[in-house]
Amino acid sequence: MLSEIISSIFKKISYAALRVDRNPEEIRLIAVTKSQPVDKIIEAADLGLRIFGESRVQEAKEKIEKITEFKIEWHMIGHLQTNKAKEAVRLFSLIHSVDSEKLAIALDREASKFGKLQRILIQVKLSDEETKFGVKETEVEKLIQSCIKLKNLKVEGLMTIPPYFENPEDTRFYFRKLRQIRDGLIDKYDFLKELSMGMSHDFEVAIEEGATMVRIGSALFGQRINGEVK
C-alpha cells in the first residue's frame, strides 16, 4: 500500500538524518511523478504529500490542470529549455535545473510578466556524463552572480544529479562535493540554503551529506513500463 511505502520512506529519511545529528524536519521529500497517472498523484496527496516534482513541462501542465482539490507545490526537476520558460514560471514554485545565464534571463523575463519572484536552484554538473546537464563547478559562482542581478529570480541553493551506481555509497563523493561547493560560497551568498540531491536508490547517502531536498519517484510509486507499474 502506498501509505505504508510513504511511512517507510519517511522513517528512512529520519534515520539517515539522525545518523549524522541532523533534524529530520530539515529535509523535504519531493515525490517525483514523471510518467505517473493523475490518480496516483491524487492518492499520494490524499495521504499527505504536498511537494511533487515533474521533469517535462507539458506533462506537468496536463496533470496540474486536472488536480485542483489539493494545495500542491510543484517543482521542475528536469532539464528546462528556454522556450519553455513561460510555462515553467506559470506552473512551478521552484525550478531545480537552472544551468545557464540564458535560461535565467528567460525565466526572469517571464516572471516579471507574471509579477512573480521565481524560486530557483543552480544545477551543477559534477561528472563527465554527456547525458547530464548543469554548470561546471568552476562556473557556479559566475552563474549565481548573474542570477542575483535579475530582480524576479530568487536563488535558494544548488542541485546535482550524480552518475548511477549500483552501490549507493559510490554516489557519496558527488553529494559531498556539492555540499563543499555550497559551503565554500555560503559566507558570501548566505541564501544558498538548499541542496537538492539524492533519488530513490541513494537518498539516504545524500541526506548524510547534507541534502535538504530528496527527489524520490520509483521507491514511492514503482517503475512504469509500458504504462504499468512494475
HUTAMO-V938664 format. One record per backbone hydrogen bond with DSSP energy under -0.5 kcal/mol. NH is the residue of the N-H (numbers start at 1). CO is the residue of the C=O. If there is no record, write none. Layout:
BEGIN
nh:co
NH:CO
NH:CO
END
This chain:
BEGIN
nh:co
5:1
6:2
7:3
8:4
9:5
10:6
11:7
12:8
13:9
14:10
15:11
16:12
17:13
18:14
19:15
20:16
20:17
21:18
22:17
24:22
26:23
27:24
28:212
30:28
30:214
31:29
31:51
32:30
32:216
33:31
33:53
36:33
40:37
41:37
42:38
43:39
44:40
45:41
46:42
47:43
48:45
49:44
52:50
52:73
53:31
54:75
60:56
61:57
62:58
63:59
64:60
65:61
66:63
67:63
68:66
72:70
73:50
74:72
75:52
76:94
77:54
77:75
78:54
80:97
84:81
85:82
88:84
89:85
90:86
91:87
92:88
93:74
94:74
95:119
96:76
96:94
98:121
99:97
104:100
105:101
106:102
107:103
108:104
109:105
110:106
111:107
112:108
113:109
114:110
115:111
115:112
116:111
118:116
118:152
119:93
119:117
120:154
121:95
122:157
123:98
123:121
124:159
125:135
126:124
132:129
135:123
139:136
140:137
143:139
144:140
145:141
146:142
147:143
148:144
149:145
149:146
150:147
151:149
153:150
154:118
156:120
157:120
158:194
159:122
160:196
168:166
170:167
171:168
172:169
174:171
175:171
176:172
177:173
178:174
179:175
180:176
181:177
182:178
183:179
184:180
185:181
185:182
186:182
188:185
189:185
192:189
193:156
193:191
194:156
196:158
197:195
197:213
202:199
203:199
206:202
207:203
208:204
209:205
210:207
211:206
212:195
213:195
214:28
215:198
216:30
216:214
217:215
220:217
221:217
222:218
225:223
225:228
228:225
230:223
END
